[in-house]
Amino acid sequence: MQSLTIVHELNKPQIDQLVDLYKKMWWSKERTKDEVLTLLKTSVSFGLIHDATQELIGYARVLTDEIKYAFIFDVMLQEHMRGKGLGKALIEAIVAHPKLKRITRFELTCVPELVSFYEQFGFSENYGKVRAMRLSK
C-alpha cells in the first residue's frame, strides 16, 4: 500500500489541490480559493497526503468548541482513491485527534447512501430528545 500521512496544515500546492478537489464535489463546485483559505483558518484540517508525491489525496475538516461538540465537514477523497479505506482513516484520525479528546458529540451531515458508512463508527440519526435544525439564508 502507498505511504500516506495525515497533516493539519497544507502547503501552497496542497491548498491549490484542495480548491480543485472542492470543485469536483457536487456540493462545493462554486467554492472559491478565498473561501477555502477562510475555512482553513477556522477549522481543524485533516489532509491526507501521498508521501512520495506530496499530493493531497483526501481531506476533511472539523469545527469544534474543543469541549463537547465537533462538527465534521467536507469528508472527500480524490475519485481514484475511493473504496480503499481512506475515508475510514480520515474519520478515525478525527475521532482520535488530541485536540478533540474531550468531545462527546461528533456530528455531520451526509447523503442517504453514506449513512451506513458513518454508522460503522457509531454515528446515528437518533438525536434523542433534541432535533437538528437549520437556518438557511
C-alpha positions as CSV (number, residue, x, y, z in Angstrom):
1,M,0.0,0.0,0.0
2,Q,1.1,3.5,-0.6
3,S,2.5,5.5,2.2
4,L,0.1,8.2,3.3
5,T,0.2,10.8,6.1
6,I,-2.4,13.0,7.7
7,V,-1.4,16.6,8.1
8,H,-3.1,19.5,9.7
9,E,-1.5,22.3,7.7
10,L,-1.4,22.3,3.9
11,N,1.3,23.9,1.8
12,K,0.5,26.1,-1.1
13,P,0.4,23.4,-3.8
14,Q,-1.8,21.3,-1.5
15,I,-4.1,24.2,-0.9
16,D,-4.5,24.6,-4.7
17,Q,-5.2,20.8,-4.9
18,L,-7.8,21.3,-2.2
19,V,-9.5,24.0,-4.2
20,D,-9.6,21.6,-7.2
21,L,-11.0,18.8,-5.0
22,Y,-13.8,21.1,-3.8
23,K,-14.6,22.0,-7.4
24,K,-15.1,18.2,-8.2
25,M,-17.7,17.8,-5.5
26,W,-21.4,18.4,-6.4
27,W,-22.0,20.3,-3.2
28,S,-19.0,22.7,-3.5
29,K,-18.4,23.3,-7.2
30,E,-18.7,27.1,-6.6
31,R,-16.3,27.3,-3.7
32,T,-13.6,29.9,-4.3
33,K,-10.0,29.9,-3.2
34,D,-10.7,32.8,-0.8
35,E,-13.4,30.7,0.8
36,V,-11.1,27.7,1.1
37,L,-8.4,30.0,2.7
38,T,-11.0,31.1,5.2
39,L,-12.2,27.6,6.1
40,L,-8.6,26.6,6.6
41,K,-8.2,29.3,9.2
42,T,-11.4,28.4,11.1
43,S,-11.2,24.6,11.0
44,V,-9.1,21.8,12.2
45,S,-7.9,20.3,8.9
46,F,-7.1,16.7,8.1
47,G,-5.3,16.5,4.8
48,L,-4.4,13.0,3.6
49,I,-1.1,13.3,1.7
50,H,0.7,10.8,-0.5
51,D,4.2,10.8,1.0
52,A,6.1,10.2,-2.3
53,T,4.4,12.9,-4.3
54,Q,3.1,15.2,-1.5
55,E,-0.2,15.2,-3.4
56,L,-3.5,15.8,-1.5
57,I,-5.4,12.5,-1.7
58,G,-8.2,13.4,0.7
59,Y,-9.5,16.0,3.1
60,A,-11.9,16.5,6.0
61,R,-12.3,19.4,8.4
62,V,-13.8,19.9,11.9
63,L,-15.4,22.9,13.6
64,T,-15.3,22.5,17.4
65,D,-15.6,24.1,20.8
66,E,-12.9,21.6,22.0
67,I,-15.1,20.8,24.9
68,K,-18.3,18.9,23.9
69,Y,-19.1,19.4,20.2
70,A,-17.3,18.8,16.9
71,F,-19.0,19.1,13.5
72,I,-17.3,17.2,10.7
73,F,-17.4,18.7,7.3
74,D,-16.2,18.0,3.8
75,V,-15.0,14.4,4.0
76,M,-13.8,13.8,0.5
77,L,-11.3,11.8,-1.5
78,Q,-9.9,12.0,-5.0
79,E,-12.1,9.8,-7.1
80,H,-9.4,7.3,-8.0
81,M,-8.6,6.8,-4.2
82,R,-12.2,5.9,-3.1
83,G,-13.0,2.4,-1.9
84,K,-9.6,1.8,-0.4
85,G,-10.5,2.5,3.3
86,L,-9.1,6.0,3.2
87,G,-12.3,7.7,4.3
88,K,-12.3,5.4,7.3
89,A,-8.7,6.5,8.0
90,L,-9.8,10.2,7.9
91,I,-12.7,9.6,10.3
92,E,-10.6,7.5,12.7
93,A,-7.9,10.3,12.7
94,I,-10.5,12.9,13.5
95,V,-12.0,10.9,16.4
96,A,-8.5,10.2,17.8
97,H,-7.1,13.7,17.4
98,P,-5.7,15.0,20.8
99,K,-7.4,18.4,20.3
100,L,-10.7,16.6,20.1
101,K,-10.2,14.1,23.0
102,R,-12.9,15.7,25.2
103,I,-15.5,15.8,22.5
104,T,-18.6,13.8,23.4
105,R,-20.8,14.8,20.4
106,F,-19.3,14.4,16.9
107,E,-21.9,15.4,14.3
108,L,-22.0,15.5,10.5
109,T,-24.4,15.6,7.6
110,C,-24.3,13.2,4.7
111,V,-26.4,11.9,1.8
112,P,-28.5,8.9,2.5
113,E,-26.2,6.5,0.6
114,L,-23.4,7.3,3.0
115,V,-25.4,6.7,6.2
116,S,-24.2,3.1,6.6
117,F,-20.6,4.2,6.1
118,Y,-20.8,6.5,9.1
119,E,-22.9,4.1,11.2
120,Q,-19.8,1.8,11.4
121,F,-18.2,4.5,13.6
122,G,-21.2,4.8,15.8
123,F,-22.9,7.7,14.1
124,S,-26.7,7.6,14.4
125,E,-29.6,9.6,13.1
126,N,-31.1,9.4,16.6
127,Y,-30.7,12.8,18.3
128,G,-32.6,11.7,21.4
129,K,-34.8,14.4,22.8
130,V,-33.3,17.1,20.5
131,R,-33.7,17.7,16.8
132,A,-31.2,19.1,14.3
133,M,-32.4,22.4,12.9
134,R,-31.0,24.7,10.2
135,L,-31.5,28.3,9.2
136,S,-30.7,28.8,5.5
137,K,-30.1,32.3,4.2
